[in-house]
Amino acid sequence: MNGTIRTMPGNPYPQGANWDGAGVNFSLFSENATSVELCLYDDRDANLETHRIPVTEQTDRVWHIYLTGVKPGLRYGYRVHGPYEPNNGHRFNPAKLLVDPYAKSIDGFLHWDDALFGYTIGHPDEDLSRDDRDSAPFVPRSVVVDPYFDWRNDALLRIPWHETIIYELHVKGFTMLHPEIPEDLRGTYAALAHPASIEYLTKLGITSIELMPIHHSVADRHLIERGLTNYWGYNSLGFFAPDARFSAAGSAGEQVAEFKNMVRTLHSAGLEVLLDVVYNHTAEGNQLGPTVCFRGIDNTAYYRGMDGQPRYYMDYTGCGNTLNMRHPRTLQLLMDSLRYWVTEMHVDGFRFDLAAALARELHEVDRLGAFFDIIHQDPILSQVKLIAEPWDLGEGGYQVGNFPVLWSEWNGRYRDCVRDYWRGSDQRLAEFASRLTGSSDLYESGGRKPYASVNFLTAHDGFTLNDLVSYNDRHNEKNVEDNRDGESDNRSWNCGAEGLTDDPRISMLRARQKRNFVATLFLSLGVPMLLAGDEFGRSQQGNNNAYCQDNEISWLDWQNIDSDQLAFTRQIIEFSKQHPVFRRRKWFQGRSIRGSDVNDLAWFRPDGEPMSDEDWGAGFAKSLGVFLNGDEIPSVDAAGRRVLDQSFYLIFNAHWEPVEFTLPSERWGQSWIRVLDTRNGTAPTEGEWQRAAGTRMNIESRSLVVMSRVA
């Protein structure tokens, strides 16, 4: 740091460290602090504290100061003074260097040491004691960034929901083993923007990539001590800072420009960028966690304490704490973060981890909580894609179908139902029919559209698609938790052998089951989400909780691709994109829309007769036919023209034996041609397998056939 620093009062807003070309304004909220110190560190030696400056100005409980003679790249932190009264919820300790909650860049990582804790570890009174050792050598530094970036007219893509196809990926895992990406770039934002990545994603046919958490995060101490790490990153510390783990350019602000370049490049290829964000808790854990940010700045404002016992934390997340959504400054922090990622980083939307926790104002989940009210009235955030993981770990936390208009949801009931159907579990066909047609039972009554349902079969948490058909049980031994972690009820079926097999019959069945799952996903009404690697058979060796595996277990193996599965996935994605009957914006009505005698949707038994109430309730039934009328789509396109499509007959057979199906009467179509069959996954020859109404045909066990009406 060169030159003379001069201090000025500065301004309370915007919060954080903001460079204006002449100097930097620092602003930090704390309503219960008695004093605040700004600590500056040397450019070359981050452990060398060059200045400790009292922040004396306070406006509306925001502490602020302006420094001239400083510029981007400056490393800093805070020390905040106040009462250390754990029983009253206060945990101020100026011996602990604190990360700025609004830091847009964070340099370095947390190095676990007992000095990070505000209390003396091992003391008989635990967190009621106080530890006054300096934590600065072990804490990452906040960094001032240069906000300028040449976006070259880049803008949000705003792909309509009904045309959206989501692809969930981990920045590092997607590119770490990619042979066409230079080794020094692999695992980074730059690698995701590499031409090899872009070409693959666009050829696959997806429209939107959903990045697993890229906010700066912390690897848990117990994982580090076991030689593992928090690979997934659901342990946020900085809600504005791109995680430097994924930066090829550097960590002193360079990661910000690298992330922006990635977004700009993906946008230029027609790909949206969605962020998986974790606003329900932070990396500081419960009362026995470290003091590195929010806890030391103002514990009672930022965290939800237990009523009558503020020493302890409400924990709706299973991670030790829950952010205090009842406090206006905590709400402001999250809204400022979201707006920053849209306006300054150009992301197209968000998936909210454990979103039910964000709605808890008292104890119950309030679907019209303050968090949602604020987003709905916000002119920026109300216009981007909003996806909820609609559950948390608290009482009443499973809220699938209960989020308000504007929100889409990960539909966990879709996942469970479709898994059960294809593994042959007894269930009512009525639920499968509902999930296939957008889950109107969950979303229609609230005024929401079919795209409120984000349909998925696998995600980062759980088995991959390949493992879903290869394992009955989890195999998480490498997590070093005696295989006790991870979900025990996976609704999976190994097809007759656990794990790898050289039995060709089992291998063929597994391949067909994977095609069944993928075809069902992309023929269902709603927004499909595909887990990265499922399109080519990625395996995690039966590990269904690989959150701590930053290695080949989690990384995509580009050298061992199932090319047949990849080709089939590309085929079904392209097929669904070509036919608007699978991408409807409005619900099926099950009746004629424009006065014709043919419904927009109809369901049939294998004998070609309409399904009866008794048929819908038969738990043993595994087979049915579905008519989708392309002439009865109640929508217009962007130019106001009526939407028309071919009509299709979908045949589902989850029975363990072949089933004879009869095509419906001529009322529904005089002649049909096969366009898709998961029996072998190959595209049929032009004109192949044309059949007249009433024709009987054998459908292979556990397979799906799509017929197109030709007359």
Secondary structure, DSSP 8 states (H G I E B T S, - for coil): --S--EEE---S-S-EEEE-SSEEEEEEE-SS-SEEEEEEE-SS-TT-EEEEEEE-EEETTEEEEEEES--TT-EEEEEEE--EEGGGTEE--TTS-B--TT-S-EES-----GGGSSS-TT-TTGGGS------GGGS-EEE--------TT-------GGG--EEEE-HHHHHTT-TTS-TTTTTSHHHHTSHHHHHHHHHHT--EEEE---EEE---HHHHHTT----S---EEEEEEE-GGG-SS-SSSHHHHHHHHHHHHHHHTT-EEEEEE--S--TT-STTS--SSHHHHHHHHHB-EETTEEEEE--SSSSS--B-TTSHHHHHHHHHHHHHHHHTT---EEEETTGGGGGBSSSSB-TT-HHHHHHHH-TTGGGSEEEE----SSTT---TT-S-TTEEEE-HHHHHHHHHHHHT----HHHHHHHHTT-HHHHGGGT--GGGEEEES--SSS--HHHHTT-SS---GGGSSTT-SS-S------TTSSS----HHHHHHHHHHHHHHHHHHHHSSSEEEEETTGGGT---TT-S-GGG--STTTS--TTS--HHHHHHHHHHHHHHHH-GGGS-SS---SS-SSS-SS-SEEEE-TTSSB--HHHHT-TT--EEEEEE-TT----B-TTS-B-----EEEEEE-SSS-EEEE---TTT-SEEEEEEETTT-----TTTTEEETT-EEEE-SSEEEEEEE--
